[in-house]
Structures are given as C-alpha cells and as structure tokens.
Amino acid sequence: MGKNHTPVRWPPYRLFSSYEGTNNVAWGLIAFDSLATYEAYRARLKSDEGGHENFTMAQEKKFILKEERSFVEVVDGTLGVESVYPWSVL
C-alpha cells in the first residue's frame, strides 16, 4: 500500500460460525444506516487497494466458496433483549 493510503473504515459488524453441524459456513452481520450508505461503502471498498488485495487473496485461496446477501431489519423491541434460554440449556 502507498504511503498516503487511508484504509476503508469498516462499519459495525459481527462474525458468526457454527459450532455444531456444518463447518464450512460463516456469517458476517454488518449494520448500515441505509442502502445508500451500504452502496457507498461497497464502492469505496472496491477502489481500496488493501481491500482489493484481500479479496483477490481470498479468491485465490478459495476462502469464499459462495457469497449471499440478505437485507434485514431489526424487529422492534428485540434488539439487545437477553435470551430467555441460556446457551447452556440448549
């Protein structure tokens, strides 16, 4: 990367992978204020030198076998609410 390179700032995100069952699937949940914010982020990421290098390496090493996107929204009253069933019970 060049000296004047400013990396693309990542939005808030969480990564998830299964601990039982299929072991070749992972999820990344990324929050954006709007579809326009998401599209601007994707455009910046595509033009980012480090982002491009990272994606090329992931393709060459076959880290990403399949990519799917879903657009979801929070169900009112559920965000941040603690589960009634602790994981140890499941």
C-alpha positions as CSV (number, residue, x, y, z in Angstrom):
1,M,0.0,0.0,0.0
2,G,1.1,3.5,-0.7
3,K,2.2,6.0,2.0
4,N,-0.9,8.1,1.6
5,H,-3.3,5.2,1.7
6,T,-6.3,5.6,4.0
7,P,-8.0,2.2,4.6
8,V,-11.7,1.9,4.2
9,R,-13.3,2.1,7.7
10,W,-15.4,-0.9,8.5
11,P,-19.0,-0.4,9.8
12,P,-20.0,-2.2,13.0
13,Y,-20.1,-5.9,12.3
14,R,-20.2,-9.3,14.0
15,L,-18.9,-12.6,12.7
16,F,-20.5,-15.9,13.4
17,S,-19.5,-19.5,12.6
18,S,-21.2,-22.8,13.5
19,Y,-20.0,-24.8,16.5
20,E,-22.1,-27.8,15.6
21,G,-23.1,-29.2,12.2
22,T,-21.9,-27.7,9.0
23,N,-18.3,-26.4,9.5
24,N,-17.9,-24.6,6.1
25,V,-20.4,-21.8,6.7
26,A,-19.8,-18.4,8.4
27,W,-21.9,-15.3,8.7
28,G,-20.9,-11.7,8.8
29,L,-23.6,-9.3,10.0
30,I,-22.9,-5.7,9.1
31,A,-25.1,-2.7,10.1
32,F,-25.7,0.3,7.8
33,D,-28.0,3.2,8.3
34,S,-29.4,2.9,4.8
35,L,-29.0,1.1,1.4
36,A,-27.3,4.3,0.1
37,T,-24.7,4.1,2.9
38,Y,-24.1,0.4,2.0
39,E,-23.7,1.2,-1.7
40,A,-21.2,4.0,-0.9
41,Y,-19.2,1.6,1.4
42,R,-19.1,-1.1,-1.4
43,A,-17.8,1.5,-3.9
44,R,-15.1,2.6,-1.5
45,L,-14.1,-1.0,-0.7
46,K,-13.8,-1.9,-4.4
47,S,-11.5,1.0,-5.1
48,D,-9.4,0.4,-1.9
49,E,-6.0,-1.1,-2.6
50,G,-5.9,-3.2,0.6
51,G,-9.5,-4.3,0.2
52,H,-8.8,-5.4,-3.4
53,E,-5.6,-7.4,-2.4
54,N,-7.5,-9.1,0.5
55,F,-10.4,-10.1,-1.8
56,T,-8.0,-11.4,-4.5
57,M,-6.1,-13.5,-1.9
58,A,-9.4,-14.9,-0.6
59,Q,-10.5,-15.9,-4.1
60,E,-7.1,-17.5,-4.9
61,K,-7.1,-19.5,-1.7
62,K,-10.8,-20.3,-2.0
63,F,-11.7,-18.8,1.4
64,I,-15.0,-17.7,-0.1
65,L,-16.9,-20.6,-1.8
66,K,-20.2,-18.8,-2.0
67,E,-21.4,-15.4,-1.1
68,E,-25.0,-14.5,-0.4
69,R,-26.5,-11.2,0.8
70,S,-29.8,-10.7,2.7
71,F,-31.1,-7.3,3.8
72,V,-32.9,-7.5,7.1
73,E,-34.1,-5.1,9.7
74,V,-34.5,-5.3,13.5
75,V,-37.8,-6.4,14.9
76,D,-39.0,-3.6,17.2
77,G,-38.4,-4.4,20.9
78,T,-36.0,-7.3,20.3
79,L,-32.6,-5.7,19.9
80,G,-30.5,-6.1,23.0
81,V,-33.0,-8.2,24.8
82,E,-31.4,-11.1,26.7
83,S,-32.5,-14.6,25.6
84,V,-34.8,-16.4,28.0
85,Y,-32.9,-19.6,27.2
86,P,-29.2,-19.5,28.1
87,W,-27.0,-21.4,25.7
88,S,-26.1,-23.9,28.4
89,V,-29.7,-25.1,28.4
90,L,-29.9,-25.6,24.7
